[in-house]
Amino acid sequence: MHEAVARECSAVRERVGILDASTLGKIDIQGKDAREFLARVYTNKWAQLGINKCRYGLMCKDDGMVMDDGVTTCLGDNHFLMTTTTGGAAGILEWLELWHQTEWPELEVYFNSVTDHWATMTITGPSARDLLSEITDIDLSKESFKFMECREGMVADVPARVYRISFTGELTYEINVQANYAMHVWKALFEHEETYGLTPYGTETMHVLRAEKGFIIVGQDTDGSVTPEDLGMQWCVGYDKPFSWIGKRALSRPDTRRKDRKQLVGLLPTDPKVVLEEGAQIVFDPKQQVPMKMKGHVTSSYYSPTLGQGFALALVMGGAERMGEKVYMPMADGTVHEAEIVSPIFLDPKGERQNV
């Protein structure tokens, strides 16, 4: 498996890979108050999102803790398509209905699960544009189709919605077609396999690629006790929105404002061959007496063929102020792993690769 993941990671970073992302939750949201509703359930703003524009959003519970994330696209003034985590799709639909029916019944907004209606093929890598241009009439030029935008057109002679969003940090197009057209489109892409080196990649590879970019997975890098600011995602919180939204009041509590909260950081093991264990407890002083004072834990850990070493994401107390410091992970067999706290973005921190 490790050899397969390394091969697939290299294919995405160097050429182009394809992932079946059909399992992502998809909720169709319509109604004259749809935009208002989104602004109340997401932490960020939605009033000015234009048609065919996409926006990443965080969703918090009423205690201010992150419960889901995803990209929502404006398909019309009163029409949006929300994506959710795969495992959270049913729960999020129920959550939206709960708030609508019990708290804001005056809003005219309607929700429908369309997860099974759309098949999603994500093609990602430096050659993604060249590959897709072989089978679509959509203008894929950087000037006409920018990052975080959506276009409708024909792909392999069937109607499609194509989103230019990325969970790998590479140039990416998410092709969405009616589910029963999926195999046809998949085969059409693979007619150009040899020309572009098209390589299927799986979930294990996707985890490595997204972690290299510091992209979180809700439920893995969060555990129900993590706020947007703990994740370093203050940019995704609209504190100046002129009304309340779910979680806003909780995020003003003294406890959620503490500077010593566990915060998302990157870890680079001192020994580059080491891949830290996910869930490993973190201490600042490995020589302290047992029971040791735990200061955090590893949330995601992988070997990166691009970086040539193991790397990890972790939640560490006051981690944002501890860049460059060493932390330690005592293991059950008596060994102690050492790692340096670094930025959680290990690759292309300016995002240049996804914006080409």
BAPAZA-838323 format. One line per 3 residues: number of its first residue (from 1); for each residue z, y, x of N, C-alpha, C. Coordinates in steps of 0.1 Angstrom, whole numbers, plus 5000, padded with zeros to 4 digits. Layout:
BAPAZA-838323
NUM> Z,Y,X,Z,Y,X,Z,Y,X; ...
END
This chain:
BAPAZA-838323
1> 5000,4988,5008,5000,5000,5000,5000,5013,5009; 5008,5012,5020,5009,5024,5028,4995,5028,5034; 4987,5017,5038,4974,5020,5043,4965,5026,5033
4> 4966,5021,5020,4958,5026,5010,4961,5041,5007; 4974,5044,5006,4978,5058,5004,4973,5067,5015; 4974,5063,5027,4969,5071,5038,4954,5073,5037
7> 4947,5063,5034,4932,5064,5032,4929,5073,5021; 4936,5072,5010,4933,5081,4998,4937,5095,5001; 4948,5098,5008,4952,5111,5011,4942,5118,5020
10> 4937,5111,5030,4927,5116,5039,4914,5119,5032; 4910,5110,5022,4898,5113,5015,4899,5126,5007; 4910,5128,5001,4912,5141,4993,4912,5153,5002
13> 4919,5152,5013,4920,5164,5022,4907,5167,5029; 4899,5156,5031,4887,5158,5040,4874,5158,5031; 4874,5151,5020,4861,5150,5012,4864,5152,4998
16> 4865,5142,4989,4868,5144,4975,4874,5131,4970; 4884,5132,4961,4890,5121,4955,4890,5122,4940; 4892,5112,4932,4892,5112,4918,4904,5105,4912
19> 4911,5111,4903,4923,5105,4897,4921,5105,4882; 4925,5094,4875,4925,5093,4861,4938,5099,4856; 4937,5112,4851,4949,5120,4847,4951,5120,4832
22> 4945,5110,4825,4944,5110,4811,4958,5109,4804; 4968,5104,4812,4981,5102,4806,4989,5115,4804; 4985,5126,4810,4992,5139,4809,4993,5142,4794
25> 5005,5147,4790,5006,5151,4776,4998,5163,4772; 4992,5163,4761,4983,5174,4756,4987,5177,4742; 4991,5190,4740,4995,5194,4727,4986,5206,4723
28> 4979,5205,4712,4971,5215,4706,4980,5225,4698; 4979,5238,4701,4988,5247,4694,4979,5258,4688; 4980,5260,4675,4972,5270,4668,4981,5278,4658
31> 4975,5290,4655,4982,5298,4645,4983,5313,4650; 4984,5322,4641,4984,5336,4645,4997,5340,4654; 5007,5332,4653,5019,5334,4661,5020,5325,4673
34> 5010,5318,4676,5010,5308,4687,5014,5315,4701; 5009,5327,4703,5012,5334,4716,5027,5338,4716; 5032,5342,4705,5046,5346,4704,5055,5334,4706
37> 5051,5323,4700,5059,5311,4702,5059,5306,4716; 5048,5306,4723,5048,5302,4737,5057,5311,4746; 5057,5324,4743,5066,5333,4750,5081,5330,4748
40> 5084,5324,4737,5098,5321,4734,5102,5307,4740; 5093,5298,4742,5097,5285,4747,5094,5284,4762; 5086,5292,4768,5084,5293,4783,5092,5304,4789
43> 5095,5303,4802,5102,5313,4808,5094,5325,4812; 5081,5323,4813,5072,5335,4817,5064,5341,4805; 5056,5350,4808,5049,5358,4798,5036,5352,4794
46> 5032,5355,4781,5019,5349,4776,5011,5359,4768; 5017,5371,4766,5010,5381,4757,4996,5385,4762; 4994,5386,4775,4982,5391,4780,4972,5380,4786
49> 4975,5367,4783,4967,5357,4789,4953,5357,4781; 4942,5358,4789,4929,5360,4783,4923,5346,4779; 4913,5347,4771,4906,5334,4766,4899,5328,4778
52> 4901,5315,4779,4896,5306,4790,4903,5308,4803; 4916,5314,4802,4925,5315,4813,4936,5305,4812; 4941,5300,4823,4951,5290,4824,4964,5296,4830
55> 4975,5291,4826,4988,5296,4832,4998,5285,4833; 5004,5284,4845,5015,5275,4847,5028,5280,4841; 5035,5271,4834,5048,5276,4828,5059,5266,4830
58> 5071,5271,4830,5083,5263,4831,5090,5264,4817; 5096,5253,4813,5103,5253,4800,5117,5249,4803; 5127,5256,4798,5141,5254,4800,5148,5249,4787
61> 5158,5242,4788,5167,5239,4777,5175,5251,4775; 5183,5251,4764,5191,5263,4761,5202,5265,4771; 5205,5256,4780,5215,5258,4790,5209,5263,4803
64> 5196,5267,4802,5189,5273,4814,5183,5264,4824; 5185,5251,4822,5180,5241,4831,5166,5237,4828; 5158,5235,4839,5143,5231,4837,5142,5218,4830
67> 5134,5217,4820,5132,5204,4812,5118,5199,4813; 5108,5208,4816,5094,5204,4816,5086,5215,4823; 5074,5212,4827,5065,5222,4832,5051,5217,4829
70> 5041,5226,4831,5027,5222,4828,5018,5235,4828; 5006,5232,4826,4996,5243,4825,4991,5244,4810; 4992,5256,4805,4987,5259,4791,4975,5268,4792
73> 4965,5265,4784,4952,5272,4785,4949,5279,4772; 4945,5292,4772,4941,5299,4760,4926,5296,4757; 4924,5289,4746,4911,5286,4742,4905,5296,4731
76> 4914,5304,4726,4910,5314,4716,4922,5323,4714; 4920,5334,4707,4932,5343,4704,4944,5336,4698; 4941,5326,4690,4952,5319,4683,4952,5304,4685
79> 4946,5301,4697,4944,5286,4700,4948,5284,4715; 4957,5274,4717,4961,5271,4731,4962,5256,4732; 4960,5251,4744,4962,5237,4747,4973,5236,4758
82> 4984,5230,4755,4995,5228,4764,4995,5215,4770; 4997,5214,4783,4999,5201,4790,5013,5199,4794; 5018,5187,4793,5032,5184,4796,5032,5172,4806
85> 5044,5170,4812,5046,5158,4820,5043,5146,4811; 5037,5135,4818,5034,5123,4811,5045,5117,4803; 5057,5116,4810,5068,5110,4803,5075,5119,4793
88> 5072,5132,4794,5079,5141,4785,5071,5145,4773; 5059,5140,4771,5050,5145,4761,5056,5144,4747; 5061,5132,4743,5066,5130,4729,5079,5139,4727
91> 5087,5140,4737,5100,5148,4736,5097,5162,4735; 5087,5167,4742,5083,5181,4742,5078,5185,4728; 5069,5177,4723,5064,5179,4709,5075,5180,4699
94> 5085,5171,4700,5096,5171,4691,5105,5184,4693; 5106,5188,4706,5114,5200,4709,5107,5213,4703; 5094,5213,4704,5087,5225,4698,5089,5225,4683
97> 5087,5214,4677,5089,5213,4662,5103,5216,4658; 5113,5212,4666,5127,5215,4663,5130,5230,4663; 5125,5237,4673,5128,5251,4674,5120,5259,4663
100> 5108,5254,4660,5100,5261,4650,5106,5259,4636; 5110,5247,4633,5115,5244,4620,5129,5249,4617; 5138,5250,4628,5152,5253,4625,5155,5268,4629
103> 5148,5273,4639,5151,5287,4644,5141,5297,4641; 5128,5294,4641,5118,5304,4639,5108,5299,4628; 5112,5296,4616,5103,5291,4606,5093,5302,4601
106> 5096,5314,4604,5088,5325,4600,5075,5326,4608; 5075,5320,4620,5063,5320,4628,5052,5310,4623; 5040,5315,4622,5029,5307,4618,5022,5300,4630
109> 5026,5288,4632,5022,5281,4644,5022,5266,4641; 5012,5258,4646,5010,5244,4642,5008,5236,4655; 5014,5224,4656,5013,5216,4668,5007,5202,4664
112> 4998,5198,4673,4992,5184,4672,4991,5178,4685; 4996,5166,4686,4994,5158,4699,4979,5154,4700; 4973,5157,4711,4959,5153,4713,4958,5145,4726
115> 4969,5140,4731,4969,5133,4743,4958,5122,4744; 4957,5114,4733,4948,5103,4733,4934,5107,4730; 4932,5119,4726,4918,5124,4722,4910,5127,4734
118> 4916,5131,4745,4909,5135,4757,4912,5126,4769; 4901,5122,4775,4902,5115,4788,4900,5126,4799; 4909,5125,4809,4909,5135,4820,4906,5129,4833
121> 4896,5134,4840,4892,5129,4854,4894,5141,4863; 4903,5140,4872,4905,5151,4882,4898,5148,4895; 4888,5157,4898,4882,5155,4911,4886,5166,4920
124> 4891,5163,4932,4898,5172,4941,4894,5170,4956; 4892,5181,4963,4889,5180,4977,4878,5190,4980; 4875,5192,4993,4865,5202,4997,4851,5200,4991
127> 4848,5188,4988,4834,5185,4982,4834,5185,4967; 4845,5188,4960,4846,5187,4946,4835,5195,4939; 4833,5207,4943,4823,5216,4937,4809,5210,4938
130> 4805,5205,4950,4792,5200,4952,4790,5187,4944; 4800,5179,4943,4799,5167,4935,4797,5170,4920; 4805,5179,4914,4804,5182,4900,4791,5189,4897
133> 4786,5197,4906,4774,5204,4903,4762,5194,4901; 4763,5182,4905,4753,5172,4904,4751,5168,4889; 4762,5169,4881,4761,5164,4867,4765,5174,4856
136> 4766,5187,4859,4770,5196,4849,4761,5208,4849; 4760,5215,4837,4753,5227,4836,4762,5240,4837; 4775,5237,4840,4785,5248,4841,4783,5255,4855
139> 4783,5268,4855,4782,5276,4867,4795,5274,4875; 4795,5267,4886,4808,5264,4893,4810,5274,4905; 4802,5284,4906,4804,5293,4917,4818,5299,4917
142> 4823,5303,4928,4836,5309,4929,4837,5321,4921; 4826,5329,4921,4827,5342,4914,4827,5340,4898; 4820,5329,4894,4819,5327,4879,4830,5319,4873
145> 4835,5310,4882,4845,5301,4877,4857,5301,4887; 4867,5309,4884,4878,5311,4893,4889,5302,4891; 4898,5301,4901,4910,5293,4900,4918,5297,4888
148> 4924,5287,4881,4932,5289,4868,4923,5295,4857; 4911,5289,4856,4902,5292,4845,4897,5280,4839; 4891,5281,4827,4885,5269,4819,4871,5273,4815
151> 4863,5263,4815,4849,5265,4810,4845,5253,4801; 4837,5255,4791,4831,5245,4783,4816,5243,4786; 4812,5231,4786,4797,5229,4789,4795,5214,4788
154> 4784,5210,4795,4780,5196,4795,4783,5190,4808; 4789,5178,4808,4791,5170,4820,4785,5156,4818; 4776,5152,4826,4769,5139,4824,4763,5138,4810
157> 4758,5150,4805,4752,5151,4792,4761,5149,4780; 4774,5150,4782,4783,5150,4770,4792,5163,4771; 4797,5167,4759,4805,5180,4759,4818,5178,4766
160> 4822,5188,4773,4834,5187,4782,4841,5201,4783; 4854,5200,4785,4861,5211,4790,4865,5209,4804; 4863,5218,4813,4866,5217,4827,4876,5228,4830
163> 4887,5224,4837,4898,5233,4841,4898,5233,4856; 4899,5246,4861,4900,5247,4876,4914,5249,4879; 4922,5238,4879,4936,5239,4883,4939,5228,4893
166> 4950,5229,4900,4951,5219,4912,4966,5215,4913; 4968,5202,4915,4981,5196,4918,4981,5190,4932; 4970,5193,4939,4970,5188,4953,4969,5199,4963
169> 4966,5211,4958,4964,5222,4967,4949,5223,4972; 4941,5214,4968,4927,5215,4972,4918,5220,4960; 4906,5224,4963,4896,5227,4953,4896,5216,4943
172> 4898,5219,4930,4900,5208,4920,4893,5212,4907; 4887,5203,4900,4882,5204,4887,4888,5193,4878; 4894,5196,4867,4899,5186,4858,4889,5185,4846
175> 4882,5174,4846,4871,5172,4836,4877,5165,4824; 4876,5171,4812,4882,5166,4800,4870,5163,4790; 4869,5151,4786,4859,5147,4776,4865,5138,4765
178> 4858,5137,4754,4862,5129,4743,4865,5115,4749; 4876,5108,4745,4881,5097,4752,4870,5086,4754; 4862,5083,4743,4853,5072,4744,4841,5075,4753
181> 4840,5088,4759,4830,5091,4768,4834,5089,4783; 4847,5085,4785,4853,5085,4798,4846,5076,4808; 4843,5064,4804,4836,5055,4813,4823,5060,4817
184> 4815,5065,4807,4802,5071,4810,4803,5082,4821; 4812,5091,4820,4813,5102,4829,4818,5097,4843; 4828,5087,4842,4833,5082,4855,4821,5075,4863
187> 4813,5068,4856,4802,5061,4863,4791,5071,4868; 4789,5082,4860,4780,5092,4864,4785,5099,4877; 4798,5101,4879,4803,5107,4891,4801,5097,4903
190> 4803,5084,4900,4802,5075,4911,4788,5071,4915; 4778,5076,4907,4764,5075,4912,4762,5083,4925; 4772,5093,4927,4771,5101,4939,4782,5098,4949
193> 4787,5086,4948,4799,5082,4956,4795,5082,4971; 4784,5077,4975,4781,5076,4989,4778,5090,4995; 4772,5098,4987,4768,5112,4992,4780,5120,4996
196> 4791,5119,4987,4802,5128,4989,4815,5120,4994; 4814,5107,4995,4826,5100,4999,4836,5099,4988; 4832,5099,4975,4841,5099,4964,4851,5087,4965
199> 4864,5090,4964,4874,5079,4965,4884,5080,4954; 4886,5069,4947,4897,5069,4937,4910,5070,4943; 4919,5077,4938,4933,5077,4943,4943,5076,4932
202> 4955,5070,4935,4964,5067,4925,4977,5076,4925; 4986,5072,4917,4998,5080,4915,5006,5082,4928; 5007,5071,4936,5015,5072,4948,5009,5082,4958
205> 4996,5083,4958,4989,5093,4967,4991,5107,4961; 4990,5108,4948,4992,5121,4941,5006,5126,4945; 5016,5118,4945,5029,5122,4949,5030,5128,4963
208> 5023,5122,4972,5023,5127,4986,5016,5141,4986; 5004,5141,4980,4996,5154,4981,5003,5165,4974; 5010,5163,4963,5016,5175,4956,5029,5179,4964
211> 5036,5169,4970,5048,5172,4978,5045,5180,4990; 5033,5177,4996,5029,5185,5008,5027,5200,5005; 5024,5203,4992,5023,5216,4987,5036,5222,4981
214> 5046,5214,4980,5059,5218,4975,5058,5219,4960; 5049,5212,4953,5048,5212,4939,5058,5202,4933; 5066,5206,4924,5077,5197,4919,5072,5187,4908
217> 5079,5177,4906,5078,5168,4895,5091,5168,4887; 5091,5173,4875,5103,5174,4867,5108,5160,4864; 5121,5158,4867,5127,5145,4865,5128,5138,4878
220> 5121,5143,4889,5123,5137,4902,5129,5148,4911; 5123,5159,4912,5129,5170,4920,5138,5179,4911; 5140,5175,4899,5150,5182,4890,5158,5170,4884
223> 5170,5173,4879,5178,5163,4873,5187,5168,4862; 5182,5179,4855,5189,5184,4844,5200,5194,4848; 5201,5197,4861,5211,5207,4866,5204,5217,4875
226> 5191,5219,4873,5183,5228,4882,5177,5239,4874; 5179,5251,4878,5173,5263,4872,5160,5267,4879; 5151,5275,4873,5139,5280,4879,5142,5286,4893
229> 5153,5294,4894,5156,5300,4906,5161,5290,4917; 5167,5280,4913,5171,5269,4922,5158,5263,4929; 5147,5264,4922,5135,5258,4927,5127,5269,4935
232> 5132,5281,4936,5125,5292,4942,5113,5297,4934; 5114,5295,4921,5103,5299,4912,5107,5311,4903; 5114,5321,4910,5117,5333,4902,5104,5340,4897
235> 5093,5338,4904,5081,5344,4900,5076,5339,4886; 5082,5328,4881,5078,5322,4869,5088,5325,4857; 5096,5335,4859,5107,5339,4850,5105,5353,4845
238> 5103,5356,4833,5101,5369,4827,5114,5375,4822; 5122,5379,4831,5135,5385,4827,5133,5398,4820; 5121,5405,4822,5119,5418,4815,5112,5416,4802
241> 5110,5404,4797,5104,5402,4784,5113,5409,4774; 5107,5416,4764,5115,5424,4755,5122,5416,4744; 5124,5404,4746,5131,5395,4736,5137,5383,4743
244> 5145,5376,4736,5151,5364,4742,5142,5353,4742; 5144,5343,4751,5136,5331,4751,5146,5320,4755; 5142,5308,4753,5151,5296,4754,5156,5296,4769
247> 5169,5297,4771,5175,5296,4784,5178,5309,4790; 5173,5320,4785,5175,5333,4791,5190,5337,4792; 5197,5335,4782,5211,5339,4782,5219,5330,4792
250> 5216,5317,4792,5223,5308,4801,5220,5312,4816; 5208,5317,4819,5205,5321,4833,5212,5333,4838; 5219,5340,4829,5227,5352,4833,5242,5349,4835
253> 5246,5336,4833,5260,5332,4835,5263,5332,4850; 5276,5335,4853,5280,5335,4867,5277,5322,4874; 5278,5311,4867,5276,5298,4874,5261,5296,4878
256> 5252,5301,4870,5238,5300,4874,5233,5310,4884; 5242,5320,4887,5238,5331,4896,5245,5328,4910; 5253,5317,4911,5259,5315,4924,5249,5313,4935
259> 5252,5318,4947,5243,5316,4958,5244,5303,4965; 5255,5295,4962,5257,5282,4968,5252,5271,4960; 5244,5274,4949,5238,5263,4941,5229,5255,4950
262> 5227,5242,4945,5217,5234,4952,5203,5240,4950; 5195,5242,4961,5182,5248,4960,5172,5240,4967; 5160,5240,4962,5149,5232,4967,5145,5237,4981
265> 5144,5227,4990,5140,5230,5004,5131,5219,5008; 5124,5221,5020,5117,5210,5026,5126,5204,5038; 5124,5192,5041,5131,5186,5053,5120,5179,5062
268> 5122,5182,5075,5114,5175,5085,5123,5167,5094; 5123,5153,5093,5131,5145,5101,5129,5148,5116; 5140,5148,5124,5139,5150,5138,5130,5139,5145
271> 5131,5127,5140,5122,5116,5144,5111,5115,5134; 5099,5119,5139,5087,5120,5129,5083,5107,5123; 5088,5095,5128,5085,5082,5123,5094,5079,5111
274> 5105,5087,5109,5114,5084,5098,5109,5089,5085; 5110,5080,5075,5108,5084,5061,5121,5083,5054; 5127,5095,5051,5141,5095,5045,5141,5087,5032
277> 5152,5082,5028,5154,5075,5016,5155,5085,5004; 5148,5084,4994,5150,5092,4982,5164,5089,4976; 5171,5100,4973,5184,5098,4968,5195,5099,4979
280> 5191,5099,4992,5200,5099,5003,5209,5112,5002; 5222,5111,5004,5231,5122,5003,5230,5130,5016; 5232,5143,5015,5230,5152,5026,5244,5158,5030
283> 5247,5158,5043,5260,5165,5047,5256,5175,5058; 5265,5185,5060,5263,5194,5071,5269,5190,5084; 5280,5182,5083,5287,5177,5095,5288,5162,5094
286> 5281,5155,5103,5281,5140,5102,5293,5134,5107; 5302,5142,5114,5314,5136,5120,5326,5138,5112; 5325,5144,5100,5337,5146,5092,5342,5133,5087
289> 5355,5133,5082,5361,5121,5078,5356,5117,5064; 5357,5104,5061,5353,5099,5048,5365,5101,5039; 5363,5105,5026,5350,5108,5020,5344,5121,5024
292> 5331,5120,5028,5324,5132,5033,5321,5142,5021; 5320,5154,5024,5316,5164,5014,5301,5165,5013; 5296,5160,5003,5281,5159,5001,5276,5173,4997
295> 5265,5177,5003,5259,5191,5001,5245,5191,4995; 5241,5179,4991,5228,5178,4984,5222,5164,4985; 5210,5163,4981,5203,5150,4982,5188,5151,4983
298> 5182,5141,4988,5167,5140,4990,5161,5137,4976; 5152,5144,4972,5145,5142,4959,5132,5135,4960; 5124,5138,4970,5111,5132,4972,5109,5130,4987
301> 5104,5119,4991,5102,5116,5005,5090,5107,5008; 5081,5111,5017,5069,5103,5020,5065,5104,5034; 5056,5096,5038,5049,5098,5051,5036,5105,5048
304> 5033,5115,5056,5021,5123,5054,5011,5120,5065; 4999,5114,5062,4989,5113,5073,4983,5126,5077; 4984,5136,5069,4979,5149,5072,4988,5156,5082
307> 5001,5155,5080,5011,5161,5089,5014,5152,5101; 5011,5139,5099,5014,5129,5110,5028,5126,5111; 5036,5127,5100,5050,5124,5101,5056,5123,5087
310> 5069,5118,5087,5076,5118,5074,5080,5132,5070; 5082,5135,5057,5087,5148,5053,5093,5145,5039; 5101,5155,5035,5108,5153,5022,5111,5167,5015
313> 5113,5166,5002,5119,5177,4995,5133,5173,4991; 5142,5183,4991,5156,5180,4988,5162,5192,4981; 5173,5190,4974,5182,5200,4969,5194,5201,4978
316> 5196,5213,4983,5207,5215,4993,5215,5228,4989; 5228,5227,4990,5236,5238,4986,5233,5250,4995; 5229,5262,4988,5226,5274,4996,5214,5272,5005
319> 5205,5262,5002,5194,5258,5011,5185,5270,5014; 5182,5279,5005,5173,5290,5008,5177,5299,5019; 5190,5299,5022,5195,5307,5033,5198,5299,5045
322> 5194,5286,5046,5197,5278,5057,5184,5273,5064; 5173,5280,5063,5161,5276,5070,5163,5275,5085; 5159,5264,5091,5160,5261,5105,5173,5254,5109
325> 5182,5252,5099,5194,5245,5102,5192,5230,5101; 5201,5222,5108,5200,5208,5108,5210,5203,5097; 5205,5192,5090,5213,5185,5080,5213,5170,5084
328> 5222,5162,5078,5223,5148,5082,5225,5140,5070; 5219,5127,5071,5220,5118,5060,5225,5105,5065; 5239,5103,5063,5245,5090,5067,5240,5078,5058
331> 5236,5067,5064,5231,5056,5056,5241,5045,5056; 5239,5036,5047,5248,5025,5045,5249,5016,5057; 5239,5015,5065,5239,5006,5077,5246,5013,5089
334> 5251,5025,5087,5258,5032,5098,5250,5042,5105; 5236,5041,5104,5228,5051,5110,5229,5065,5103; 5226,5075,5111,5226,5089,5106,5212,5095,5109
337> 5205,5099,5099,5192,5106,5101,5195,5121,5102; 5188,5128,5111,5188,5142,5112,5175,5148,5108; 5176,5160,5101,5164,5167,5097,5166,5182,5097
340> 5155,5189,5098,5156,5204,5098,5152,5209,5084; 5159,5219,5080,5156,5225,5067,5144,5235,5069; 5133,5233,5062,5121,5241,5063,5117,5245,5049
343> 5106,5253,5049,5100,5257,5036,5095,5244,5029; 5096,5244,5015,5091,5232,5008,5076,5231,5008; 5069,5242,5012,5054,5242,5013,5050,5238,5027
346> 5045,5226,5029,5042,5221,5042,5028,5223,5046; 5019,5226,5036,5005,5227,5039,4999,5239,5032; 4991,5247,5039,4983,5258,5033,4992,5267,5025
349> 5002,5274,5031,5011,5282,5023,5005,5293,5016; 4993,5298,5020,4987,5309,5013,4978,5304,5001; 4976,5291,5000,4968,5286,4989,4953,5288,4991
352> 4948,5289,5003,4934,5292,5005,4925,5281,5002; 4930,5268,5003,4921,5257,5001,4918,5255,4986; 4927,5259,4977,4924,5257,4963,4916,5269,4957
355> 4915,5279,4965,4908,5292,4960,4894,5293,4966; 4889,5284,4973,4876,5285,4979,4865,5285,4969
END
